[in-house]
Each structure stands twice: as structure tokens, then as C-alpha cells.
């Protein structure tokens, strides 16, 4: 390649780079993204955003369960929203988790003993999975401890009543997320 041809090639490359630089500056100037001033450290804390919604789970038993059981716990969800339920034994250990859509029921075989049901409910369109539940619209509740004897079935119904003092359920108390 002759010297004039190499010089022309360099000019073409410089011209292309110049055009890219002008386009980039134009895009930065007219970007729809908001500009963020950088602190001197260069660190920008991420914006707090809720985790994305996910589709409701299929199948009601989500985790855990019992083997060789001779007692049963039947759960009926008469709330207007779905409920993610934890079955907690007397030692405080979560033995099973169940997802119940509004109007659904599930019967879980259990060992005889005392159990507490804790649940979180919220709009099905806000389901964010088993770590973030229903996002900011999550409502956490806990029922009273119940004993189930051998060859017995306990039926628990989640329902909402409205009174002058607000919404509540019989034997159910509101709990904080960290108690769930």
C-alpha cells in the first residue's frame, strides 16, 4: 500500500470515530434516562425497587411435609386473596408451606402434635415468590396454636370479617414480617 493510500485510510478511520463521538454525545444529551450526579467516590447506591412479580405457583404444597401420618390438617382459604401458609410445629420449626389461591383448600397429613399456622396474603397479581411474598401489599398473620391428636382431622378456615374496628379473623393476630 502506498503512502497516500495509507493516509487516506487513516483519515477514513478518524472520520468514522469522529462521527461516532458526535452521535454518542447527541444521544447522551437527548437521552430519556435521567442524569445522576456522581458522588466523589464514584459510588451510586441503587434505587430501592421491589422484586418483580412472578406467576402464582401451581400445586399447593410448596415445601416440606410429613411421612407416615395418622392425623390431618385441612386448610380452607375463604379470603379474597391467596395465602402462603407456614405450618409450624411446637418447637418453632416450619414443617410445610402451602400456597392457597382464594377459595382453595388443601388437606395435609401431619403427625399428632401442636401446630401454629402463619400466613401472608395479598393480591395474586403482586406475588413475588417465597422471599418477597406480595411485596408492599403483604399482610402477615398468625393463628393460635392447635393440638391435633392421633386419627383426628383439624379444619382451619382463613376468612375475613369486617367490623367497626376493622378487618380480623377469629383467633388470628397480625404479625410483623420478621415473625413470619
C-alpha positions in Angstrom: 0.0 0.0 0.0 1.4 3.4 -0.9 1.8 6.3 1.5 -1.1 8.3 0.1 -3.4 5.3 0.3 -2.4 4.7 4.0 -3.0 8.4 4.7 -6.5 8.2 3.1 -7.3 5.1 5.2 -6.3 6.9 8.4 -8.5 9.8 7.5 -11.4 7.5 7.0 -10.9 5.8 10.4 -10.5 9.2 12.1 -13.7 10.4 10.3 -15.7 7.4 11.4 -14.5 7.8 15.0 -15.5 11.5 14.9 -19.0 10.7 13.7 -19.4 8.0 16.4 -18.3 10.5 19.0 -20.8 13.2 17.8 -23.6 10.6 17.8 -22.7 9.4 21.2 -22.7 13.0 22.6 -26.0 13.7 21.0 -27.6 10.5 22.5 -26.2 11.4 25.9 -27.6 14.9 25.6 -31.0 13.8 24.5 -31.3 10.6 26.4 -34.6 9.9 28.1 -32.7 8.4 31.0 -32.4 10.8 34.0 -28.9 12.1 34.7 -27.5 11.3 38.1 -24.8 13.3 39.7 -22.0 11.1 40.8 -20.6 11.5 44.3 -16.8 11.9 44.5 -16.4 8.2 45.5 -18.0 7.2 42.2 -20.5 5.0 44.1 -24.2 5.5 43.5 -26.5 3.5 45.7 -29.1 1.5 43.8 -32.6 2.7 43.8 -34.9 0.7 46.1 -37.2 -1.3 43.9 -39.4 -4.3 44.8 -38.6 -7.6 43.2 -40.6 -8.3 40.0 -43.8 -10.2 40.2 -43.9 -13.9 39.2 -46.7 -16.2 38.3 -48.6 -17.9 41.1 -47.3 -21.3 41.9 -49.1 -24.4 40.7 -49.7 -27.3 43.1 -50.5 -26.3 46.6 -47.8 -28.0 48.8 -44.7 -25.9 48.2 -42.2 -27.4 50.6 -41.8 -29.9 53.5 -44.5 -32.3 54.5 -44.8 -35.4 56.7 -44.4 -39.1 56.2 -46.5 -42.0 57.8 -49.1 -39.6 59.2 -52.2 -40.6 61.1 -53.7 -37.1 61.6 -54.7 -34.3 59.1 -54.8 -30.6 58.9 -57.3 -29.2 56.4 -56.9 -25.6 55.4 -59.6 -23.6 53.6 -58.9 -20.2 52.1 -62.0 -18.1 52.3 -60.0 -14.8 51.9 -60.5 -12.7 48.8 -56.7 -13.1 48.2 -54.3 -16.0 48.1 -52.4 -17.1 51.2 -48.9 -18.5 51.5 -49.1 -20.6 54.7 -46.4 -22.0 57.0 -47.2 -25.0 59.2 -45.1 -24.5 62.3 -44.7 -27.2 65.0 -44.4 -26.8 68.7 -40.6 -26.4 68.5 -41.0 -23.4 66.1 -39.8 -25.3 63.1 -41.6 -24.8 59.8 -42.7 -28.3 58.7 -44.5 -27.4 55.5 -45.5 -24.5 53.3 -48.7 -24.4 51.3 -49.9 -21.8 48.7 -53.7 -21.5 48.6 -55.4 -19.4 46.0 -58.6 -17.6 47.1 -61.3 -20.2 47.5 -59.0 -23.2 47.5 -58.5 -25.9 50.2 -55.7 -28.3 51.0 -55.5 -31.3 53.4 -52.1 -32.0 54.8 -51.3 -35.2 56.6 -49.5 -34.4 59.9 -48.1 -36.2 62.9 -50.1 -35.8 66.1 -49.0 -32.6 67.9 -49.4 -28.9 68.3 -49.2 -26.6 65.3 -49.4 -22.9 64.5 -50.4 -21.6 61.1 -48.8 -18.4 59.9 -49.7 -16.9 56.6 -49.1 -14.0 54.4 -51.8 -12.8 52.0 -52.1 -10.2 49.3 -53.3 -9.6 45.7 -52.4 -12.5 43.4 -51.1 -10.0 40.8 -48.5 -8.9 43.4 -46.9 -12.4 44.1 -43.1 -12.0 44.2 -42.2 -15.5 45.3 -41.3 -17.0 48.7 -38.7 -14.4 49.6 -40.8 -11.2 49.0 -44.3 -12.6 49.1 -46.8 -10.0 47.9 -44.3 -7.0 48.1 -45.6 -3.9 49.9 -49.1 -5.3 49.9 -48.2 -8.3 52.1 -50.3 -8.9 55.2 -48.8 -11.2 57.8 -51.0 -13.2 60.3 -50.7 -16.0 62.8 -53.4 -18.2 64.2 -53.4 -19.7 67.7 -51.7 -23.0 68.4 -53.9 -26.0 67.9 -53.4 -29.6 69.0 -54.2 -32.4 66.6 -54.5 -35.9 68.1 -53.9 -39.3 66.5 -56.6 -40.2 64.0 -58.0 -36.6 64.1 -58.6 -34.0 61.4 -58.4 -30.3 62.2 -60.1 -27.9 59.8 -58.8 -24.3 59.7 -60.6 -21.7 57.7 -58.9 -18.4 56.7 -61.6 -15.8 56.5 -62.0 -12.1 56.8 -64.8 -10.4 58.8 -65.4 -6.7 58.8 -66.4 -4.9 62.0 -66.4 -1.3 63.1 -62.8 -1.7 64.3 -61.6 -3.1 61.0 -60.9 -6.5 59.5 -59.9 -9.5 61.5 -60.3 -13.3 61.7 -61.2 -15.4 64.7 -58.1 -16.3 66.8 -55.9 -14.7 64.2 -53.5 -11.9 65.0 -51.5 -9.6 62.8 -47.7 -10.2 63.0 -44.6 -8.5 61.7 -42.8 -9.9 58.7 -39.8 -11.0 60.9 -42.2 -13.1 63.0 -43.3 -14.9 59.8 
